[in-house]
Amino acid sequence: HKSSMQMAQSIFFWFPRLEPGGMLFLENIQENTRIRRHFLPQLAQDVHWCGDYSSQNGDAPKPCFPTIQPLLKSFHCELHICVLERNHVA
């Protein structure tokens, strides 16, 4: 099983490389406390982020993961597996 650092690196490397509409499956989430408690809540924020990348307002909220957020359509978790779904933006 992967450490939280290895899992995060895999997500940041592979997710942007998926074909539009593709899915990335993450296993052994229940064993990875840092991913469950820190990464997934931030990912949830990014799924629902409604900000403006062009905003010059320094106080405006920013996405947690700006390299993933524009490509993220959804993510779903059940027991020990999470699935990140890429949107159809090329």
Rosetta blueprint (number, residue, H / E / L):
1 H L
2 K L
3 S L
4 S H
5 M H
6 Q H
7 M H
8 A H
9 Q H
10 S H
11 I H
12 F H
13 F H
14 W H
15 F H
16 P H
17 R H
18 L L
19 E L
20 P L
21 G L
22 G L
23 M E
24 L E
25 F E
26 L E
27 E L
28 N L
29 I H
30 Q H
31 E H
32 N L
33 T H
34 R H
35 I H
36 R H
37 R H
38 H H
39 F H
40 L H
41 P H
42 Q H
43 L H
44 A H
45 Q H
46 D H
47 V H
48 H L
49 W L
50 C L
51 G L
52 D L
53 Y L
54 S L
55 S L
56 Q L
57 N L
58 G L
59 D L
60 A L
61 P L
62 K L
63 P L
64 C L
65 F L
66 P L
67 T L
68 I L
69 Q H
70 P H
71 L H
72 L E
73 K E
74 S E
75 F E
76 H E
77 C E
78 E E
79 L L
80 H L
81 I E
82 C E
83 V E
84 L E
85 E E
86 R E
87 N L
88 H L
89 V L
90 A L
